[in-house]
Amino acid sequence: MSFLIAGLGNIGEEYENTRHNIGFKVADELAKLNRVSYQSERLAFYAEYRSRGKNIYVIKPTTYMNLSGKAVRYWMNELKIPQQNILIVLDDLAIPFGLIRIRQKGSDGGHNGLKDIDLTLGNSNYARLRFGVGNEFAKGKQVDYVLGKWNAEENKTLNERIKVSCEAVNSFMFEGIDRAMTKYNKS
């Protein structure tokens, strides 16, 4: 059995430690924990490893957030991964900082990366792990907020919350979506 984990973000130094790139951060931690590194491949940075008899493929799309669907569809088809074995990791303004929500499918919630994936795949029937980035911004400053760097308070627990997100990704793959939702949607 194989899984495709897609951490969403934007490439480039200016986006590196921004809230919008939390998907990349979780993907990086997965690679680090499994002692693999990324190769620059078609439409994404790509890493793979085996764990508990499963093939795990991790991508960080290089298409920028708003065109994430192109990379997800390409790698899904290239690796012959069924849609139910895909997990998208992304930021979410509607969830308090550091909390995560796993869903089997759902709306894009206004997230441009998910909008593009929905459009490209023709549906929203894929799992997603939403990492809460909070919504501490003034009216009209949403873009500045998500493209802004983590504040000092957030940085204190960010690495620990990324590790919890990796545990949730593993739960999705090894215990199933229902168990993962039960265990981590309150975390």
C-alpha positions in Angstrom: 0.0 0.0 0.0 1.2 3.5 -0.8 0.5 7.0 0.4 1.0 10.5 -0.9 1.5 13.2 1.6 1.5 16.7 0.1 2.6 19.6 2.3 1.4 22.9 0.8 3.5 26.1 0.8 5.3 28.5 -1.5 8.8 28.1 -2.7 11.4 30.9 -2.1 13.3 32.3 0.8 10.8 35.1 1.4 8.1 32.5 2.3 10.3 30.1 4.3 9.1 30.6 7.8 5.6 32.0 7.1 2.3 30.7 8.4 1.3 29.8 4.9 4.2 27.3 4.6 3.3 25.1 7.6 2.6 22.3 5.1 6.2 22.4 4.0 7.4 22.4 7.6 5.4 19.3 8.4 6.7 17.6 5.2 10.2 18.6 6.2 9.8 17.1 9.6 8.5 13.8 8.1 11.5 13.6 5.9 13.9 14.3 8.8 12.3 11.8 11.1 12.6 9.1 8.3 16.1 10.2 7.4 15.3 11.0 3.7 16.0 14.1 1.7 14.2 15.9 -1.1 15.1 15.8 -4.7 13.9 18.5 -7.1 11.6 16.6 -9.4 8.7 17.5 -11.8 6.4 20.1 -10.1 7.6 19.3 -6.6 10.4 18.6 -4.1 10.0 14.8 -3.7 11.1 12.3 -1.0 10.1 8.7 -0.4 10.6 6.1 2.3 9.2 2.8 3.5 7.6 2.4 6.9 5.7 -0.6 8.4 5.4 -2.2 4.9 4.0 0.9 3.2 5.5 3.1 0.6 5.3 6.8 1.6 5.8 9.6 -0.9 6.1 13.2 0.4 5.9 16.2 -1.9 6.2 19.9 -1.5 4.8 21.4 -4.7 7.0 23.9 -6.5 4.0 25.4 -8.3 3.2 27.9 -5.6 0.2 27.5 -3.3 -2.5 28.6 -5.8 -1.5 26.0 -8.3 -1.0 23.1 -5.9 -3.5 20.8 -7.8 -1.2 20.4 -10.8 1.5 18.9 -8.6 -0.9 16.7 -6.6 -2.6 15.3 -9.7 0.8 14.7 -11.4 2.3 12.7 -8.5 -1.0 10.9 -7.7 -1.1 9.6 -11.3 2.7 9.1 -11.6 2.8 6.9 -8.5 -0.7 5.4 -9.0 -1.9 6.5 -5.6 -5.7 6.1 -5.0 -7.3 9.3 -3.9 -8.3 7.9 -0.5 -4.5 7.5 0.2 -3.7 11.1 -0.3 -3.3 13.6 2.6 -2.9 17.3 2.1 -1.3 19.3 4.9 -2.0 23.0 5.0 -2.6 26.1 7.1 -6.0 27.2 8.4 -7.0 30.6 9.6 -10.2 29.4 11.2 -8.4 27.1 13.7 -6.6 28.5 16.7 -2.8 28.3 16.5 -1.3 24.8 16.8 -4.5 22.8 16.8 -5.1 20.4 14.0 -8.2 19.1 12.2 -8.2 16.1 10.1 -11.1 15.5 7.6 -11.8 12.8 5.1 -13.1 15.4 2.6 -14.7 18.8 2.7 -14.8 22.4 1.5 -11.8 24.5 0.5 -12.7 26.9 3.4 -11.4 29.8 1.3 -7.9 28.2 1.0 -6.6 28.8 -2.5 -4.4 25.7 -2.4 -7.4 23.5 -1.7 -9.5 25.4 -4.3 -7.0 24.5 -7.0 -6.7 20.9 -5.9 -10.6 20.6 -5.9 -10.6 22.1 -9.4 -7.8 19.9 -10.7 -9.1 16.7 -9.3 -12.7 17.5 -10.0 -13.8 16.8 -6.4 -12.9 17.4 -2.8 -12.9 13.7 -1.7 -9.4 13.6 -0.3 -8.1 13.8 3.3 -6.6 17.0 4.7 -4.8 17.9 7.8 -5.4 21.5 8.6 -2.9 23.2 11.0 -4.4 26.1 12.8 -2.5 29.4 12.4 -5.1 31.5 14.2 -6.6 34.7 12.9 -4.9 37.5 14.9 -5.0 40.1 12.1 -6.8 43.4 11.4 -9.6 43.6 8.9 -8.1 43.4 5.4 -4.7 42.1 6.6 -5.3 38.4 6.0 -2.7 38.0 3.3 -0.1 39.9 5.3 -0.9 37.6 8.2 -0.6 34.2 6.4 2.5 35.4 4.6 3.9 36.8 7.8 6.5 35.1 10.0 5.6 33.2 13.2 5.6 35.5 16.3 7.8 34.8 19.4 4.9 33.2 21.3 4.1 30.9 18.4 7.7 29.9 18.0 7.9 28.6 21.6 5.6 25.7 20.7 5.8 25.5 16.9 8.2 22.6 16.7 6.2 20.5 19.2 3.0 21.1 17.2 4.8 20.1 14.0 5.8 16.9 15.7 2.2 16.2 16.7 1.1 16.9 13.1 3.6 14.2 12.0 2.2 11.8 14.5 -1.3 12.6 13.1 0.0 11.9 9.5 1.3 8.5 10.7 -2.0 7.8 12.4 -3.8 8.5 9.1 -1.5 6.1 7.2 -1.2 3.3 9.8 -4.4 3.4 11.8 -6.9 4.9 9.3 -8.6 8.2 8.9 -11.3 7.6 11.5 -8.8 6.7 14.2 -6.6 9.7 13.3 -9.6 12.1 13.5 -10.6 10.6 16.9 -7.1 10.9 18.3 -5.9 14.3 16.9 -8.9 16.5 16.2 -8.9 17.5 19.9 -5.1 18.0 20.0 
